[in-house]
Amino acid sequence: MKLKLDIDPDIVAMMATEVAAGERAVTAAMREAGTGLKTAWRLQITGAGLGPRLANSIRSQNFPRSGESLDAAALVWSKAPVIVGAHDTGPLIRSKNGFWLAIPLPAAGKSLRGGRITPGEWERRRGLRLRFVYRRTGPSLLVAEGRLNTKGQAVVSRSKTGRGKVTAPIFLLVPQVKLPKRLDLARDADRALDGVPGLIVANWVDAKL
């Protein structure tokens, strides 16, 4: 016995229409999910007081870069993964050489390269020598003999009489420091992932209306 199967062209066209609608819906949903996650991470970073510069390191990219696909995806990442990751995990930080971590105090000022100034850079810029002060209770110190300028930063004293000269604490020395966990990126990522099915359905329905 032989069977002959004829496929109605209208059904083929209908299936092609549904596939195209699905491609549009999935692509739009992933684009919305990626953009939403990027926005959520940026808001979380600025809300934690980490500043807009670090927040703007969060980027997103949609795949495929052009066109539509049932396999569409979105990638969200940071261009400063080490810094963002540290605030997300709250790691224990130790000195690379096993000695001290030097934490600059207000009298140290800022680094010319951005971020925290190091003892070596401070001595080169200020023309002063740092002196180690051991303390049995509390962190030890690196101090310098000089005067404080109008910004509260230690500089060379030009006074011949020693007027205004102080011993200024420049750095705190600690063996390790626990960075507080200030972000929860996984929370927003899970929310974005859970919302994808609903976005696909919404975009699929909207395409038919």
Salt bridges, closest charged atoms under 4 A:
GLU18 OE1 - LYS208 NZ 3.68
ASP88 OD1 - LYS181 NZ 3.54
GLU121 OE1 - ARG113 NH2 3.32
GLU121 OE2 - ARG125 NH1 3.72
GLU123 OE1 - ARG129 NH1 3.70
GLU145 OE2 - ARG131 NH2 2.75
ASP188 OD1 - ARG187 NE 3.51
ASP188 OD1 - ARG191 NH1 3.89
